[in-house]
Amino acid sequence: KKSFGGGLPTASQHRTTMNAVGSPTSPRLQSTLATRQIIGLSLAGIASSLLTTTFGIFHVQTFLSAYRLPLTSYATGNAIYALFNTANDVGGAWAVDSFASNTVGTVL
């Protein structure tokens, strides 16, 4: 018996062949992509940390040297900001959550 289509592979045979050569569903390619994503995200995190530290040091030096701000004043301002920012984040989260819980099922 001759198959229809002159012996062309069926859809399932074609999928199997594609998986073997590296389609997005092959485990080998998924592992490679996952590894590349982890490496990329790790490098992005390192770069972000380096930039934050570099600009943080520059920022402190600018206030201490260029503006001749005493270190105790700078440290006091940073402590006040840290406390206010923490309270502001918690208060903002509470406000958003209470608003969302009061408007469930309504159209804004």
C-alpha positions as CSV (number, residue, x, y, z in Angstrom):
1,K,0.0,0.0,0.0
2,K,1.2,3.5,-0.8
3,S,0.5,6.2,1.7
4,F,-1.2,9.4,0.6
5,G,1.3,12.2,-0.1
6,G,4.0,10.1,-1.7
7,G,5.6,8.9,1.6
8,L,5.8,12.3,3.4
9,P,6.1,12.1,7.1
10,T,3.0,12.3,9.2
11,A,2.4,15.2,11.6
12,S,3.5,13.2,14.6
13,Q,6.7,12.1,12.8
14,H,7.4,15.7,11.8
15,R,7.0,16.9,15.4
16,T,9.3,14.2,16.7
17,T,11.9,15.3,14.2
18,M,11.6,18.9,15.1
19,N,12.0,18.1,18.8
20,A,15.1,16.2,18.1
21,V,16.8,19.1,16.4
22,G,16.0,21.7,19.0
23,S,12.5,23.2,18.8
24,P,11.4,25.3,21.9
25,T,9.9,22.1,23.4
26,S,13.1,20.1,23.5
27,P,14.4,19.6,27.1
28,R,17.9,20.4,26.0
29,L,17.0,23.8,24.6
30,Q,14.8,24.6,27.6
31,S,17.7,23.9,29.9
32,T,20.0,26.1,27.8
33,L,17.4,29.0,27.9
34,A,16.9,28.6,31.6
35,T,20.7,28.7,32.2
36,R,21.1,31.8,30.0
37,Q,18.2,33.5,31.8
38,I,19.7,32.8,35.2
39,I,23.1,34.1,34.0
40,G,21.5,37.2,32.5
41,L,19.5,38.0,35.6
42,S,22.5,37.5,37.8
43,L,24.7,39.8,35.7
44,A,21.9,42.4,35.7
45,G,21.7,42.2,39.5
46,I,25.4,42.6,39.9
47,A,25.5,45.6,37.5
48,S,22.6,47.2,39.4
49,S,24.4,46.7,42.7
50,L,27.6,48.2,41.4
51,L,25.8,51.2,39.9
52,T,23.8,51.8,43.1
53,T,26.9,51.6,45.3
54,T,28.9,53.9,42.9
55,F,26.3,56.6,42.7
56,G,25.5,56.2,46.5
57,I,29.1,57.0,47.3
58,F,29.2,59.9,44.9
59,H,26.0,61.3,46.4
60,V,27.3,61.2,49.9
61,Q,30.6,62.7,48.9
62,T,28.8,65.5,47.1
63,F,26.8,66.5,50.2
64,L,29.8,66.1,52.5
65,S,32.4,67.9,50.3
66,A,30.7,70.2,47.9
67,Y,27.9,71.4,50.2
68,R,30.1,71.1,53.3
69,L,27.3,69.3,55.2
70,P,28.4,67.8,58.5
71,L,28.3,64.0,58.6
72,T,26.0,64.0,61.7
73,S,23.4,66.1,59.8
74,Y,23.6,63.9,56.8
75,A,23.3,60.7,58.9
76,T,20.3,62.2,60.9
77,G,18.6,63.1,57.6
78,N,19.1,59.6,56.3
79,A,17.7,58.1,59.4
80,I,14.6,60.3,59.4
81,Y,14.1,59.5,55.7
82,A,14.5,55.8,56.3
83,L,11.8,55.8,59.1
84,F,9.4,58.0,57.1
85,N,9.9,55.9,53.9
86,T,9.1,52.7,55.9
87,A,6.0,54.2,57.4
88,N,4.9,55.6,54.1
89,D,5.3,52.2,52.3
90,V,3.3,50.4,55.0
91,G,0.6,53.1,55.1
92,G,0.4,53.1,51.3
93,A,0.1,49.4,51.1
94,W,-2.7,49.4,53.7
95,A,-4.6,52.1,51.8
96,V,-4.4,50.3,48.5
97,D,-5.4,47.0,50.1
98,S,-8.4,48.6,51.9
99,F,-9.5,50.4,48.8
100,A,-9.3,47.2,46.8
101,S,-11.2,45.2,49.3
102,N,-14.0,47.8,49.5
103,T,-14.3,47.9,45.7
104,V,-14.4,44.2,44.8
105,G,-17.0,43.5,42.2
106,T,-17.6,47.2,41.4
107,V,-16.7,49.1,38.3
108,L,-14.5,52.1,38.8
